[in-house]
């Protein structure tokens, strides 16, 4: 981990923390999800640097060591898109591969649609490209964690009962499971985790401490604004089609696969209507955090994809 360098970049009025390793001419930018930071890509960054690539992973604005959005209630996925372009510009990088997971996959797809000449290819962990529809998950119960976290003050009241370390630990455990987090009536999302439940075996004490310190720095309010609390921007791209090559890695035990329609959308091939060149790999026991759970498998899939499309350019 010592070989990973850290710096700060002034981007659109916000100072962003960026981790970097490698000196290759081909650049790979990683965008994390929730409850994560740049550190969730540590295994991949080192592996692709050893394979001859340059890896860059920011803490997205509002996360980790990056500053918060000056007006968090106006923060949006477009900020992540614009921030990523600004990071590329600040490093004088014209084109890059993008890798995202969880909500980090959405700005990756947006960048490939809006700025295809800047993107060499895309890797998404767990999330296929699909057109956003506000009513997509309305058939889920009111205890669905996203509904609960959108409700003003609900998450804050739930989290207030615990310290930062316990909140982060509980969310990570919940998201590591194969079931969608849904609370019963009269219960809260944090109540879904028994205090005696251990963290997954792939996380060690140093990993937990690193994540906990990052969220002690940022808190949870700012990170949760874009993916959960703020109103999502209207999707206005007509007839969208991702034209750059895309590798979709799906963990078969990722709870997101049980969101209404997602598994069928992937396995039926409907996703290919929106992606010109799509490669899909399934990890049989992969969870939402497959890149930490099975780093060697994920690393090899990513490197094979990068090598193929660097050579084809």
C-alpha positions, 0 to 999 in steps of 0.5 A, a space after each residue: 500500500 505504501 507505493 500508492 501516492 496521494 495528492 489533492 486536486 482543486 476541482 470546480 471549487 472543491 479539493 478532491 483527494 486522489 490516490 494514484 499508482 503506476 506509470 503506464 501510458 494507458 490510464 484507468 480511473 476507478 469510481 467507488 460506491 457506498 459505503 466506500 472510498 478510493 481504498 475499496 479499489 486498493 487490490 485492483 490499483 496495485 494489480 493493474 499498475 503491476 500489469 503496466 497501467 496507471 491507476 487513479 482513484 478519487 474519493 468522490 466529492 463528499 467522501 473520505 478526504 475529499 471536501 463536501 459539495 458546497 451545497 450538498 442538497 444540490 449535489 448530483 451525479 453530474 458533479 461526479 461526471 464533471 469532477 472526473 473530467 476535471 481530474 483527467 484534465 488536471 493530469 493532462 489525460 486525454 483518454 482513459 478506461 473507467 471502472 465503477 461499481 454500485 452508484 459509481 457505475 452510473 457516472 461511468 456510463 454517463 461519461 461514456 455517453 456524453 464524452 465518448 471520445 475521452 473514454 477507451 472502455 468501461 468496466 462495471 461491477 454489478 450494475 448494467 446500463 439501464 435507462 433510469 425510471 423513477 418508479 422502477 422499484 415501487 413494488 418493493 415494501 416501504 422498509 426497502 433501505 433506499 425508501 427509508 434513506 430517502 425519507 427526511 430525517 429517517 436515516 439520521 435518527 436511525 444512525 444517531 443511536 450508534 457511533 460511526 464505526 458501528 454504522 459503517 460496519 452494519 451497512 457493509 455487513 448488510 450489503 455483503 448479504 445476498 438479500 435486499 435490506 428491507 426493515 419490518 414495520 416499526 424497525 429501522 435499517 440498522 436493526 437488521 444487523 445483530 451486534 454479534 455479526 462479524 464483518 466478512 472474512 475478506 476484511 481485516 482490522 486495518 481495512 476496517 480502521 481505514 474505512 472507519 476513519 474515512 467516515 469519521 472524517 466525512 460523516 454519513 450525511 454528505 456521502 448519502 446525498 447523491 445516491 439516496 437523498 437528492 432528487 435524481 436528474 432527469 435523464 434526457 439522452 434520446 436513444 442512448 447507446 454506449 458505444 465503447 467496449 463494456 465489461 460487466 462483472 456480476 456477483 451471483 450473490 450480490 443483493 442488487 441482482 434481486 432488485 426487480 427486473 435486474 437479473 432478467 434484464 441481464 440474462 435475457 440480453 435486453 441490456 445489449 440493446 443499449 451497449 454496442 460491445 458488451 462482455 458479461 462475466 458472472 462470479 458464482 459466489 460474488 457479493 456486492 463487494 466482489 473486488 475485495 472478496 475475490 480480488 485475484 479473480 476480479 483483477 484478472 478479468 479487468 486486466 484481460 479486458 484492458 489488454 484486449 482493448 489497448 491492443 485493439 486501439 
